[in-house]
Amino acid sequence: MAVTIPMLMAAGPAIGYFLGSFLDGYFGTEPYLMILTIILGFGASFMETRNLIKRTTQENSDE
């Protein structure tokens, strides 16, 4: 879990950056879609990290 959380926190915004850059180039809306997808990436990373911590604490309390 020590490596999983930092990877989750980095992957979401990184994917958002690349997806947003592609969409901005396609639609000609630079930099608005990139900013939006980076923010969405941070939100998704935060939610997935929270869910991972929840699952891990539930598994540990069940044992």
Secondary structure by P-SEA (a helix, b strand, c coil): caaaaaaaaaaaaaaaaaaaaaaaaacccccaaaaaaaaaaaaaaaaaaaaaaaaaaaaaaac
